[in-house]
Amino acid sequence: MNNNKSNQDSGVTGAAKFVTSTVGNVVGGVGRTAGGVVGAASRGIGDTVTGATGSAGKPVGDALSSVGTGVQNGAEGVSKGGVLIDADGGWDDTSDGTK
């Protein structure tokens, strides 16, 4: 009887893990997409401001581009679940950047 209960728990646990994984993947994908769109749009606006105003507007254009890149990077970080991937492709889940 205990084996049946364990099997039922495994089935329910497995299903719950599948659902939460699927929801997490969807939310992550939406976050990356939204971040990419905002990032690209802000960089485009920044480039337009810089191109239209020349050197006088370059600081404003650069700032807009930087904000867009920051939003995009932030959205990607959140979509990854807060775990950073270091330059070697490994998991970096520490706050000081070490493995």
SEFIZA-3560 file (N, C-alpha, C; in Angstrom, 3 decimals):
REM SEFIZA-3560
<numar><xx>0.818</xx><yy>-1.194</yy><zz>0.000</zz><atom>N</atom></numar>
<numar><xx>0.000</xx><yy>0.000</yy><zz>0.000</zz><atom>CA</atom></numar>
<numar><xx>0.860</xx><yy>1.256</yy><zz>0.000</zz><atom>C</atom></numar>
<numar><xx>1.942</xx><yy>1.233</yy><zz>0.731</zz><atom>N</atom></numar>
<numar><xx>2.810</xx><yy>2.397</yy><zz>0.747</zz><atom>CA</atom></numar>
<numar><xx>3.408</xx><yy>2.668</yy><zz>-0.619</zz><atom>C</atom></numar>
<numar><xx>3.678</xx><yy>1.608</yy><zz>-1.383</zz><atom>N</atom></numar>
<numar><xx>4.234</xx><yy>1.804</yy><zz>-2.717</zz><atom>CA</atom></numar>
<numar><xx>3.251</xx><yy>2.529</yy><zz>-3.618</zz><atom>C</atom></numar>
<numar><xx>1.960</xx><yy>2.202</yy><zz>-3.505</zz><atom>N</atom></numar>
<numar><xx>0.962</xx><yy>2.894</yy><zz>-4.310</zz><atom>CA</atom></numar>
<numar><xx>0.893</xx><yy>4.369</yy><zz>-3.947</zz><atom>C</atom></numar>
<numar><xx>0.944</xx><yy>4.651</yy><zz>-2.656</zz><atom>N</atom></numar>
<numar><xx>0.912</xx><yy>6.051</yy><zz>-2.221</zz><atom>CA</atom></numar>
<numar><xx>2.131</xx><yy>6.799</yy><zz>-2.755</zz><atom>C</atom></numar>
<numar><xx>3.296</xx><yy>6.148</yy><zz>-2.692</zz><atom>N</atom></numar>
<numar><xx>4.517</xx><yy>6.779</yy><zz>-3.203</zz><atom>CA</atom></numar>
<numar><xx>4.402</xx><yy>7.028</yy><zz>-4.701</zz><atom>C</atom></numar>
<numar><xx>3.843</xx><yy>6.084</yy><zz>-5.421</zz><atom>N</atom></numar>
<numar><xx>3.671</xx><yy>6.260</yy><zz>-6.864</zz><atom>CA</atom></numar>
<numar><xx>2.704</xx><yy>7.399</yy><zz>-7.162</zz><atom>C</atom></numar>
<numar><xx>1.643</xx><yy>7.514</yy><zz>-6.368</zz><atom>N</atom></numar>
<numar><xx>0.697</xx><yy>8.605</yy><zz>-6.579</zz><atom>CA</atom></numar>
<numar><xx>1.371</xx><yy>9.945</yy><zz>-6.302</zz><atom>C</atom></numar>
<numar><xx>2.144</xx><yy>9.996</yy><zz>-5.223</zz><atom>N</atom></numar>
<numar><xx>2.850</xx><yy>11.232</yy><zz>-4.915</zz><atom>CA</atom></numar>
<numar><xx>3.815</xx><yy>11.588</yy><zz>-6.039</zz><atom>C</atom></numar>
<numar><xx>4.494</xx><yy>10.594</yy><zz>-6.565</zz><atom>N</atom></numar>
<numar><xx>5.432</xx><yy>10.863</yy><zz>-7.654</zz><atom>CA</atom></numar>
<numar><xx>4.697</xx><yy>11.395</yy><zz>-8.872</zz><atom>C</atom></numar>
<numar><xx>3.535</xx><yy>10.821</yy><zz>-9.152</zz><atom>N</atom></numar>
<numar><xx>2.765</xx><yy>11.282</yy><zz>-10.304</zz><atom>CA</atom></numar>
<numar><xx>2.303</xx><yy>12.717</yy><zz>-10.146</zz><atom>C</atom></numar>
<numar><xx>1.789</xx><yy>13.042</yy><zz>-8.968</zz><atom>N</atom></numar>
<numar><xx>1.325</xx><yy>14.398</yy><zz>-8.703</zz><atom>CA</atom></numar>
<numar><xx>2.502</xx><yy>15.362</yy><zz>-8.699</zz><atom>C</atom></numar>
<numar><xx>3.595</xx><yy>14.946</yy><zz>-8.067</zz><atom>N</atom></numar>
<numar><xx>4.780</xx><yy>15.797</yy><zz>-8.020</zz><atom>CA</atom></numar>
<numar><xx>5.323</xx><yy>16.030</yy><zz>-9.423</zz><atom>C</atom></numar>
<numar><xx>5.376</xx><yy>14.955</yy><zz>-10.207</zz><atom>N</atom></numar>
<numar><xx>5.865</xx><yy>15.086</yy><zz>-11.578</zz><atom>CA</atom></numar>
<numar><xx>5.001</xx><yy>16.020</yy><zz>-12.404</zz><atom>C</atom></numar>
<numar><xx>3.683</xx><yy>15.916</yy><zz>-12.241</zz><atom>N</atom></numar>
<numar><xx>2.767</xx><yy>16.785</yy><zz>-12.985</zz><atom>CA</atom></numar>
<numar><xx>2.928</xx><yy>18.240</yy><zz>-12.557</zz><atom>C</atom></numar>
<numar><xx>3.064</xx><yy>18.447</yy><zz>-11.252</zz><atom>N</atom></numar>
<numar><xx>3.233</xx><yy>19.814</yy><zz>-10.751</zz><atom>CA</atom></numar>
<numar><xx>4.531</xx><yy>20.426</yy><zz>-11.265</zz><atom>C</atom></numar>
<numar><xx>5.582</xx><yy>19.628</yy><zz>-11.289</zz><atom>N</atom></numar>
<numar><xx>6.862</xx><yy>20.123</yy><zz>-11.797</zz><atom>CA</atom></numar>
<numar><xx>6.755</xx><yy>20.478</yy><zz>-13.278</zz><atom>C</atom></numar>
<numar><xx>6.036</xx><yy>19.641</yy><zz>-14.043</zz><atom>N</atom></numar>
<numar><xx>5.853</xx><yy>19.920</yy><zz>-15.469</zz><atom>CA</atom></numar>
<numar><xx>5.108</xx><yy>21.229</yy><zz>-15.677</zz><atom>C</atom></numar>
<numar><xx>4.025</xx><yy>21.429</yy><zz>-14.926</zz><atom>N</atom></numar>
<numar><xx>3.216</xx><yy>22.641</yy><zz>-15.076</zz><atom>CA</atom></numar>
<numar><xx>4.021</xx><yy>23.875</yy><zz>-14.693</zz><atom>C</atom></numar>
<numar><xx>4.716</xx><yy>23.818</yy><zz>-13.553</zz><atom>N</atom></numar>
<numar><xx>5.479</xx><yy>24.994</yy><zz>-13.135</zz><atom>CA</atom></numar>
<numar><xx>6.633</xx><yy>25.275</yy><zz>-14.084</zz><atom>C</atom></numar>
<numar><xx>7.235</xx><yy>24.228</yy><zz>-14.620</zz><atom>N</atom></numar>
<numar><xx>8.313</xx><yy>24.413</yy><zz>-15.586</zz><atom>CA</atom></numar>
<numar><xx>7.786</xx><yy>25.060</yy><zz>-16.864</zz><atom>C</atom></numar>
<numar><xx>6.654</xx><yy>24.586</yy><zz>-17.322</zz><atom>N</atom></numar>
<numar><xx>6.058</xx><yy>25.133</yy><zz>-18.546</zz><atom>CA</atom></numar>
<numar><xx>5.669</xx><yy>26.597</yy><zz>-18.359</zz><atom>C</atom></numar>
<numar><xx>5.031</xx><yy>26.897</yy><zz>-17.239</zz><atom>N</atom></numar>
<numar><xx>4.642</xx><yy>28.285</yy><zz>-16.962</zz><atom>CA</atom></numar>
<numar><xx>5.889</xx><yy>29.162</yy><zz>-16.861</zz><atom>C</atom></numar>
<numar><xx>6.915</xx><yy>28.673</yy><zz>-16.183</zz><atom>N</atom></numar>
<numar><xx>8.154</xx><yy>29.428</yy><zz>-16.063</zz><atom>CA</atom></numar>
<numar><xx>8.801</xx><yy>29.701</yy><zz>-17.405</zz><atom>C</atom></numar>
<numar><xx>8.793</xx><yy>28.699</yy><zz>-18.273</zz><atom>N</atom></numar>
<numar><xx>9.377</xx><yy>28.876</yy><zz>-19.607</zz><atom>CA</atom></numar>
<numar><xx>8.594</xx><yy>29.897</yy><zz>-20.428</zz><atom>C</atom></numar>
<numar><xx>7.277</xx><yy>29.863</yy><zz>-20.329</zz><atom>N</atom></numar>
<numar><xx>6.447</xx><yy>30.817</yy><zz>-21.072</zz><atom>CA</atom></numar>
<numar><xx>6.691</xx><yy>32.241</yy><zz>-20.563</zz><atom>C</atom></numar>
<numar><xx>6.671</xx><yy>32.399</yy><zz>-19.244</zz><atom>N</atom></numar>
<numar><xx>6.903</xx><yy>33.733</yy><zz>-18.665</zz><atom>CA</atom></numar>
<numar><xx>8.294</xx><yy>34.237</yy><zz>-19.028</zz><atom>C</atom></numar>
<numar><xx>9.286</xx><yy>33.344</yy><zz>-18.970</zz><atom>N</atom></numar>
<numar><xx>10.642</xx><yy>33.735</yy><zz>-19.346</zz><atom>CA</atom></numar>
<numar><xx>10.732</xx><yy>34.177</yy><zz>-20.793</zz><atom>C</atom></numar>
<numar><xx>10.063</xx><yy>33.445</yy><zz>-21.674</zz><atom>N</atom></numar>
<numar><xx>10.066</xx><yy>33.801</yy><zz>-23.094</zz><atom>CA</atom></numar>
<numar><xx>9.401</xx><yy>35.139</yy><zz>-23.350</zz><atom>C</atom></numar>
<numar><xx>8.285</xx><yy>35.373</yy><zz>-22.693</zz><atom>N</atom></numar>
<numar><xx>7.591</xx><yy>36.657</yy><zz>-22.845</zz><atom>CA</atom></numar>
<numar><xx>8.457</xx><yy>37.795</yy><zz>-22.316</zz><atom>C</atom></numar>
<numar><xx>9.108</xx><yy>37.569</yy><zz>-21.180</zz><atom>N</atom></numar>
<numar><xx>9.983</xx><yy>38.598</yy><zz>-20.610</zz><atom>CA</atom></numar>
<numar><xx>11.142</xx><yy>38.934</yy><zz>-21.516</zz><atom>C</atom></numar>
<numar><xx>11.763</xx><yy>37.897</yy><zz>-22.095</zz><atom>N</atom></numar>
<numar><xx>12.879</xx><yy>38.141</yy><zz>-23.025</zz><atom>CA</atom></numar>
<numar><xx>12.407</xx><yy>38.883</yy><zz>-24.265</zz><atom>C</atom></numar>
<numar><xx>11.234</xx><yy>38.504</yy><zz>-24.771</zz><atom>N</atom></numar>
<numar><xx>10.700</xx><yy>39.176</yy><zz>-25.960</zz><atom>CA</atom></numar>
<numar><xx>10.402</xx><yy>40.644</yy><zz>-25.672</zz><atom>C</atom></numar>
<numar><xx>9.719</xx><yy>40.902</yy><zz>-24.571</zz><atom>N</atom></numar>
<numar><xx>9.382</xx><yy>42.289</yy><zz>-24.218</zz><atom>CA</atom></numar>
<numar><xx>10.648</xx><yy>43.100</yy><zz>-23.984</zz><atom>C</atom></numar>
<numar><xx>11.616</xx><yy>42.526</yy><zz>-23.294</zz><atom>N</atom></numar>
<numar><xx>12.876</xx><yy>43.233</yy><zz>-23.057</zz><atom>CA</atom></numar>
<numar><xx>13.612</xx><yy>43.530</yy><zz>-24.347</zz><atom>C</atom></numar>
<numar><xx>13.585</xx><yy>42.578</yy><zz>-25.263</zz><atom>N</atom></numar>
<numar><xx>14.242</xx><yy>42.779</yy><zz>-26.555</zz><atom>CA</atom></numar>
<numar><xx>13.585</xx><yy>43.875</yy><zz>-27.365</zz><atom>C</atom></numar>
<numar><xx>12.252</xx><yy>43.917</yy><zz>-27.341</zz><atom>N</atom></numar>
<numar><xx>11.519</xx><yy>44.940</yy><zz>-28.086</zz><atom>CA</atom></numar>
<numar><xx>11.793</xx><yy>46.322</yy><zz>-27.501</zz><atom>C</atom></numar>
<numar><xx>11.721</xx><yy>46.431</yy><zz>-26.175</zz><atom>N</atom></numar>
<numar><xx>11.981</xx><yy>47.731</yy><zz>-25.526</zz><atom>CA</atom></numar>
<numar><xx>13.420</xx><yy>48.157</yy><zz>-25.771</zz><atom>C</atom></numar>
<numar><xx>14.347</xx><yy>47.211</yy><zz>-25.651</zz><atom>N</atom></numar>
<numar><xx>15.758</xx><yy>47.534</yy><zz>-25.865</zz><atom>CA</atom></numar>
<numar><xx>16.026</xx><yy>48.022</yy><zz>-27.279</zz><atom>C</atom></numar>
<numar><xx>15.489</xx><yy>47.309</yy><zz>-28.251</zz><atom>N</atom></numar>
<numar><xx>15.705</xx><yy>47.698</yy><zz>-29.649</zz><atom>CA</atom></numar>
<numar><xx>15.044</xx><yy>49.041</yy><zz>-29.961</zz><atom>C</atom></numar>
<numar><xx>13.838</xx><yy>49.252</yy><zz>-29.444</zz><atom>N</atom></numar>
<numar><xx>13.140</xx><yy>50.514</yy><zz>-29.703</zz><atom>CA</atom></numar>
<numar><xx>13.894</xx><yy>51.692</yy><zz>-29.086</zz><atom>C</atom></numar>
<numar><xx>14.368</xx><yy>51.517</yy><zz>-27.866</zz><atom>N</atom></numar>
<numar><xx>15.094</xx><yy>52.611</yy><zz>-27.209</zz><atom>CA</atom></numar>
<numar><xx>16.404</xx><yy>52.915</yy><zz>-27.918</zz><atom>C</atom></numar>
<numar><xx>17.092</xx><yy>51.874</yy><zz>-28.354</zz><atom>N</atom></numar>
<numar><xx>18.337</xx><yy>52.118</yy><zz>-29.108</zz><atom>CA</atom></numar>
<numar><xx>18.045</xx><yy>52.808</yy><zz>-30.424</zz><atom>C</atom></numar>
<numar><xx>16.949</xx><yy>52.433</yy><zz>-31.075</zz><atom>N</atom></numar>
<numar><xx>16.564</xx><yy>53.088</yy><zz>-32.323</zz><atom>CA</atom></numar>
<numar><xx>16.234</xx><yy>54.550</yy><zz>-32.120</zz><atom>C</atom></numar>
<numar><xx>15.494</xx><yy>54.844</yy><zz>-31.059</zz><atom>N</atom></numar>
<numar><xx>15.161</xx><yy>56.242</yy><zz>-30.764</zz><atom>CA</atom></numar>
<numar><xx>16.429</xx><yy>57.020</yy><zz>-30.422</zz><atom>C</atom></numar>
<numar><xx>17.304</xx><yy>56.408</yy><zz>-29.650</zz><atom>N</atom></numar>
<numar><xx>18.567</xx><yy>57.062</yy><zz>-29.302</zz><atom>CA</atom></numar>
<numar><xx>19.404</xx><yy>57.366</yy><zz>-30.524</zz><atom>C</atom></numar>
<numar><xx>19.481</xx><yy>56.408</yy><zz>-31.439</zz><atom>N</atom></numar>
<numar><xx>20.229</xx><yy>56.629</yy><zz>-32.682</zz><atom>CA</atom></numar>
<numar><xx>19.587</xx><yy>57.734</yy><zz>-33.526</zz><atom>C</atom></numar>
<numar><xx>18.254</xx><yy>57.780</yy><zz>-33.540</zz><atom>N</atom></numar>
<numar><xx>17.545</xx><yy>58.816</yy><zz>-34.293</zz><atom>CA</atom></numar>
<numar><xx>17.812</xx><yy>60.196</yy><zz>-33.702</zz><atom>C</atom></numar>
<numar><xx>17.761</xx><yy>60.290</yy><zz>-32.375</zz><atom>N</atom></numar>
<numar><xx>18.026</xx><yy>61.576</yy><zz>-31.713</zz><atom>CA</atom></numar>
<numar><xx>19.448</xx><yy>62.030</yy><zz>-32.028</zz><atom>C</atom></numar>
<numar><xx>20.396</xx><yy>61.113</yy><zz>-31.921</zz><atom>N</atom></numar>
<numar><xx>21.792</xx><yy>61.459</yy><zz>-32.193</zz><atom>CA</atom></numar>
<numar><xx>21.964</xx><yy>61.878</yy><zz>-33.652</zz><atom>C</atom></numar>
<numar><xx>21.356</xx><yy>61.132</yy><zz>-34.569</zz><atom>N</atom></numar>
<numar><xx>21.479</xx><yy>61.458</yy><zz>-35.987</zz><atom>CA</atom></numar>
<numar><xx>20.833</xx><yy>62.778</yy><zz>-36.352</zz><atom>C</atom></numar>
<numar><xx>19.696</xx><yy>63.093</yy><zz>-35.718</zz><atom>N</atom></numar>
<numar><xx>18.968</xx><yy>64.316</yy><zz>-36.063</zz><atom>CA</atom></numar>
<numar><xx>19.583</xx><yy>65.562</yy><zz>-35.441</zz><atom>C</atom></numar>
<numar><xx>20.220</xx><yy>65.399</yy><zz>-34.290</zz><atom>N</atom></numar>
<numar><xx>20.715</xx><yy>66.586</yy><zz>-33.591</zz><atom>CA</atom></numar>
<numar><xx>22.229</xx><yy>66.722</yy><zz>-33.631</zz><atom>C</atom></numar>
<numar><xx>22.902</xx><yy>65.706</yy><zz>-34.119</zz><atom>N</atom></numar>
<numar><xx>24.364</xx><yy>65.765</yy><zz>-34.199</zz><atom>CA</atom></numar>
<numar><xx>25.008</xx><yy>65.681</yy><zz>-32.832</zz><atom>C</atom></numar>
<numar><xx>26.138</xx><yy>66.333</yy><zz>-32.702</zz><atom>N</atom></numar>
<numar><xx>26.913</xx><yy>66.229</yy><zz>-31.465</zz><atom>CA</atom></numar>
<numar><xx>26.192</xx><yy>66.855</yy><zz>-30.272</zz><atom>C</atom></numar>
<numar><xx>25.318</xx><yy>67.815</yy><zz>-30.522</zz><atom>N</atom></numar>
<numar><xx>24.596</xx><yy>68.457</yy><zz>-29.418</zz><atom>CA</atom></numar>
<numar><xx>23.650</xx><yy>67.480</yy><zz>-28.729</zz><atom>C</atom></numar>
<numar><xx>23.042</xx><yy>66.619</yy><zz>-29.488</zz><atom>N</atom></numar>
<numar><xx>22.081</xx><yy>65.673</yy><zz>-28.918</zz><atom>CA</atom></numar>
<numar><xx>22.656</xx><yy>64.308</yy><zz>-28.613</zz><atom>C</atom></numar>
<numar><xx>23.957</xx><yy>64.120</yy><zz>-28.889</zz><atom>N</atom></numar>
<numar><xx>24.575</xx><yy>62.810</yy><zz>-28.688</zz><atom>CA</atom></numar>
<numar><xx>24.448</xx><yy>62.302</yy><zz>-27.250</zz><atom>C</atom></numar>
<numar><xx>24.650</xx><yy>63.133</yy><zz>-26.230</zz><atom>N</atom></numar>
<numar><xx>24.496</xx><yy>62.618</yy><zz>-24.858</zz><atom>CA</atom></numar>
<numar><xx>23.086</xx><yy>62.094</yy><zz>-24.578</zz><atom>C</atom></numar>
<numar><xx>22.079</xx><yy>62.788</yy><zz>-25.090</zz><atom>N</atom></numar>
<numar><xx>20.693</xx><yy>62.344</yy><zz>-24.894</zz><atom>CA</atom></numar>
<numar><xx>20.446</xx><yy>61.043</yy><zz>-25.654</zz><atom>C</atom></numar>
<numar><xx>20.906</xx><yy>60.988</yy><zz>-26.887</zz><atom>N</atom></numar>
<numar><xx>20.740</xx><yy>59.775</yy><zz>-27.685</zz><atom>CA</atom></numar>
<numar><xx>21.444</xx><yy>58.579</yy><zz>-27.068</zz><atom>C</atom></numar>
<numar><xx>22.668</xx><yy>58.811</yy><zz>-26.579</zz><atom>N</atom></numar>
<numar><xx>23.410</xx><yy>57.726</yy><zz>-25.922</zz><atom>CA</atom></numar>
<numar><xx>22.711</xx><yy>57.262</yy><zz>-24.653</zz><atom>C</atom></numar>
<numar><xx>22.148</xx><yy>58.215</yy><zz>-23.900</zz><atom>N</atom></numar>
<numar><xx>21.441</xx><yy>57.863</yy><zz>-22.669</zz><atom>CA</atom></numar>
<numar><xx>20.210</xx><yy>57.018</yy><zz>-22.969</zz><atom>C</atom></numar>
<numar><xx>19.454</xx><yy>57.393</yy><zz>-23.989</zz><atom>N</atom></numar>
<numar><xx>18.280</xx><yy>56.599</yy><zz>-24.378</zz><atom>CA</atom></numar>
<numar><xx>18.687</xx><yy>55.191</yy><zz>-24.797</zz><atom>C</atom></numar>
<numar><xx>19.769</xx><yy>55.086</yy><zz>-25.550</zz><atom>N</atom></numar>
<numar><xx>20.258</xx><yy>53.775</yy><zz>-25.977</zz><atom>CA</atom></numar>
<numar><xx>20.681</xx><yy>52.935</yy><zz>-24.778</zz><atom>C</atom></numar>
<numar><xx>21.347</xx><yy>53.560</yy><zz>-23.822</zz><atom>N</atom></numar>
<numar><xx>21.806</xx><yy>52.844</yy><zz>-22.630</zz><atom>CA</atom></numar>
<numar><xx>20.640</xx><yy>52.360</yy><zz>-21.775</zz><atom>C</atom></numar>
<numar><xx>19.615</xx><yy>53.183</yy><zz>-21.651</zz><atom>N</atom></numar>
<numar><xx>18.431</xx><yy>52.779</yy><zz>-20.889</zz><atom>CA</atom></numar>
<numar><xx>17.791</xx><yy>51.556</yy><zz>-21.540</zz><atom>C</atom></numar>
<numar><xx>17.674</xx><yy>51.581</yy><zz>-22.852</zz><atom>N</atom></numar>
<numar><xx>17.094</xx><yy>50.441</yy><zz>-23.562</zz><atom>CA</atom></numar>
<numar><xx>17.890</xx><yy>49.174</yy><zz>-23.369</zz><atom>C</atom></numar>
<numar><xx>19.197</xx><yy>49.281</yy><zz>-23.435</zz><atom>N</atom></numar>
<numar><xx>20.055</xx><yy>48.118</yy><zz>-23.229</zz><atom>CA</atom></numar>
<numar><xx>19.919</xx><yy>47.612</yy><zz>-21.798</zz><atom>C</atom></numar>
<numar><xx>19.834</xx><yy>48.533</yy><zz>-20.834</zz><atom>N</atom></numar>
<numar><xx>19.662</xx><yy>48.134</yy><zz>-19.438</zz><atom>CA</atom></numar>
<numar><xx>18.352</xx><yy>47.413</yy><zz>-19.203</zz><atom>C</atom></numar>
<numar><xx>17.275</xx><yy>47.908</yy><zz>-19.794</zz><atom>N</atom></numar>
<numar><xx>15.970</xx><yy>47.246</yy><zz>-19.676</zz><atom>CA</atom></numar>
<numar><xx>16.031</xx><yy>45.850</yy><zz>-20.273</zz><atom>C</atom></numar>
<numar><xx>16.651</xx><yy>45.734</yy><zz>-21.441</zz><atom>N</atom></numar>
<numar><xx>16.755</xx><yy>44.438</yy><zz>-22.099</zz><atom>CA</atom></numar>
<numar><xx>17.561</xx><yy>43.464</yy><zz>-21.242</zz><atom>C</atom></numar>
<numar><xx>18.701</xx><yy>43.896</yy><zz>-20.741</zz><atom>N</atom></numar>
<numar><xx>19.533</xx><yy>43.021</yy><zz>-19.912</zz><atom>CA</atom></numar>
<numar><xx>18.820</xx><yy>42.638</yy><zz>-18.625</zz><atom>C</atom></numar>
<numar><xx>18.095</xx><yy>43.579</yy><zz>-18.039</zz><atom>N</atom></numar>
<numar><xx>17.338</xx><yy>43.275</yy><zz>-16.824</zz><atom>CA</atom></numar>
<numar><xx>16.248</xx><yy>42.254</yy><zz>-17.072</zz><atom>C</atom></numar>
<numar><xx>15.525</xx><yy>42.407</yy><zz>-18.172</zz><atom>N</atom></numar>
<numar><xx>14.460</xx><yy>41.457</yy><zz>-18.503</zz><atom>CA</atom></numar>
<numar><xx>15.036</xx><yy>40.068</yy><zz>-18.760</zz><atom>C</atom></numar>
<numar><xx>16.181</xx><yy>40.008</yy><zz>-19.416</zz><atom>N</atom></numar>
<numar><xx>16.812</xx><yy>38.711</yy><zz>-19.663</zz><atom>CA</atom></numar>
<numar><xx>17.261</xx><yy>38.068</yy><zz>-18.350</zz><atom>C</atom></numar>
<numar><xx>17.777</xx><yy>38.873</yy><zz>-17.444</zz><atom>N</atom></numar>
<numar><xx>18.203</xx><yy>38.342</yy><zz>-16.149</zz><atom>CA</atom></numar>
<numar><xx>17.037</xx><yy>37.787</yy><zz>-15.350</zz><atom>C</atom></numar>
<numar><xx>15.921</xx><yy>38.505</yy><zz>-15.340</zz><atom>N</atom></numar>
<numar><xx>14.737</xx><yy>38.039</yy><zz>-14.637</zz><atom>CA</atom></numar>
<numar><xx>14.199</xx><yy>36.769</yy><zz>-15.295</zz><atom>C</atom></numar>
<numar><xx>14.229</xx><yy>36.725</yy><zz>-16.616</zz><atom>N</atom></numar>
<numar><xx>13.734</xx><yy>35.553</yy><zz>-17.340</zz><atom>CA</atom></numar>
<numar><xx>14.558</xx><yy>34.307</yy><zz>-17.064</zz><atom>C</atom></numar>
<numar><xx>15.811</xx><yy>34.490</yy><zz>-16.716</zz><atom>N</atom></numar>
<numar><xx>16.665</xx><yy>33.354</yy><zz>-16.372</zz><atom>CA</atom></numar>
<numar><xx>16.458</xx><yy>32.906</yy><zz>-14.932</zz><atom>C</atom></numar>
<numar><xx>15.611</xx><yy>33.585</yy><zz>-14.220</zz><atom>N</atom></numar>
<numar><xx>15.342</xx><yy>33.203</yy><zz>-12.841</zz><atom>CA</atom></numar>
<numar><xx>16.354</xx><yy>33.751</yy><zz>-11.859</zz><atom>C</atom></numar>
<numar><xx>17.059</xx><yy>34.776</yy><zz>-12.226</zz><atom>N</atom></numar>
<numar><xx>18.000</xx><yy>35.390</yy><zz>-11.315</zz><atom>CA</atom></numar>
<numar><xx>19.334</xx><yy>34.684</yy><zz>-11.223</zz><atom>C</atom></numar>
<numar><xx>19.546</xx><yy>33.644</yy><zz>-12.001</zz><atom>N</atom></numar>
<numar><xx>20.826</xx><yy>32.944</yy><zz>-11.993</zz><atom>CA</atom></numar>
<numar><xx>21.640</xx><yy>33.453</yy><zz>-13.178</zz><atom>C</atom></numar>
<numar><xx>22.827</xx><yy>33.898</yy><zz>-12.902</zz><atom>N</atom></numar>
<numar><xx>23.681</xx><yy>34.435</yy><zz>-13.948</zz><atom>CA</atom></numar>
<numar><xx>24.470</xx><yy>33.326</yy><zz>-14.616</zz><atom>C</atom></numar>
<numar><xx>24.771</xx><yy>33.508</yy><zz>-15.869</zz><atom>N</atom></numar>
<numar><xx>25.642</xx><yy>32.603</yy><zz>-16.598</zz><atom>CA</atom></numar>
<numar><xx>26.954</xx><yy>33.344</yy><zz>-16.801</zz><atom>C</atom></numar>
<numar><xx>28.049</xx><yy>32.759</yy><zz>-16.319</zz><atom>N</atom></numar>
<numar><xx>29.327</xx><yy>33.458</yy><zz>-16.433</zz><atom>CA</atom></numar>
<numar><xx>29.900</xx><yy>33.324</yy><zz>-17.831</zz><atom>C</atom></numar>
<numar><xx>31.039</xx><yy>33.922</yy><zz>-18.068</zz><atom>N</atom></numar>
<numar><xx>31.641</xx><yy>33.962</yy><zz>-19.403</zz><atom>CA</atom></numar>
<numar><xx>31.962</xx><yy>32.577</yy><zz>-19.939</zz><atom>C</atom></numar>
<numar><xx>32.177</xx><yy>31.607</yy><zz>-19.054</zz><atom>N</atom></numar>
<numar><xx>32.482</xx><yy>30.243</yy><zz>-19.481</zz><atom>CA</atom></numar>
<numar><xx>31.231</xx><yy>29.422</yy><zz>-19.742</zz><atom>C</atom></numar>
<numar><xx>30.065</xx><yy>30.023</yy><zz>-19.547</zz><atom>N</atom></numar>
<numar><xx>28.817</xx><yy>29.307</yy><zz>-19.757</zz><atom>CA</atom></numar>
<numar><xx>28.374</xx><yy>28.534</yy><zz>-18.535</zz><atom>C</atom></numar>
<numar><xx>29.054</xx><yy>28.701</yy><zz>-17.405</zz><atom>N</atom></numar>
<numar><xx>28.684</xx><yy>28.002</yy><zz>-16.180</zz><atom>CA</atom></numar>
<numar><xx>27.712</xx><yy>28.814</yy><zz>-15.353</zz><atom>C</atom></numar>
<numar><xx>27.097</xx><yy>28.163</yy><zz>-14.378</zz><atom>N</atom></numar>
<numar><xx>26.159</xx><yy>28.820</yy><zz>-13.489</zz><atom>CA</atom></numar>
<numar><xx>26.912</xx><yy>29.663</yy><zz>-12.487</zz><atom>C</atom></numar>
<numar><xx>26.476</xx><yy>30.863</yy><zz>-12.288</zz><atom>N</atom></numar>
<numar><xx>27.062</xx><yy>31.756</yy><zz>-11.307</zz><atom>CA</atom></numar>
<numar><xx>25.916</xx><yy>32.268</yy><zz>-10.433</zz><atom>C</atom></numar>
<numar><xx>25.665</xx><yy>31.588</yy><zz>-9.333</zz><atom>N</atom></numar>
<numar><xx>24.535</xx><yy>31.975</yy><zz>-8.490</zz><atom>CA</atom></numar>
<numar><xx>24.985</xx><yy>32.651</yy><zz>-7.202</zz><atom>C</atom></numar>
<numar><xx>26.154</xx><yy>33.273</yy><zz>-7.259</zz><atom>N</atom></numar>
<numar><xx>26.642</xx><yy>34.008</yy><zz>-6.101</zz><atom>CA</atom></numar>
<numar><xx>26.559</xx><yy>35.493</yy><zz>-6.383</zz><atom>C</atom></numar>
<numar><xx>26.526</xx><yy>36.271</yy><zz>-5.341</zz><atom>N</atom></numar>
<numar><xx>26.401</xx><yy>37.708</yy><zz>-5.533</zz><atom>CA</atom></numar>
<numar><xx>27.729</xx><yy>38.381</yy><zz>-5.889</zz><atom>C</atom></numar>
<numar><xx>28.836</xx><yy>37.690</yy><zz>-5.641</zz><atom>N</atom></numar>
<numar><xx>30.128</xx><yy>38.332</yy><zz>-5.898</zz><atom>CA</atom></numar>
<numar><xx>30.750</xx><yy>37.932</yy><zz>-7.247</zz><atom>C</atom></numar>
<numar><xx>30.008</xx><yy>37.148</yy><zz>-8.047</zz><atom>N</atom></numar>
<numar><xx>30.497</xx><yy>36.791</yy><zz>-9.380</zz><atom>CA</atom></numar>
<numar><xx>31.423</xx><yy>35.598</yy><zz>-9.420</zz><atom>C</atom></numar>
<numar><xx>31.625</xx><yy>34.923</yy><zz>-8.286</zz><atom>N</atom></numar>
<numar><xx>32.471</xx><yy>33.731</yy><zz>-8.273</zz><atom>CA</atom></numar>
<numar><xx>31.590</xx><yy>32.496</yy><zz>-8.342</zz><atom>C</atom></numar>
<numar><xx>32.186</xx><yy>31.407</yy><zz>-8.770</zz><atom>N</atom></numar>
<numar><xx>31.411</xx><yy>30.156</yy><zz>-8.846</zz><atom>CA</atom></numar>
<numar><xx>31.334</xx><yy>29.481</yy><zz>-7.506</zz><atom>C</atom></numar>
//
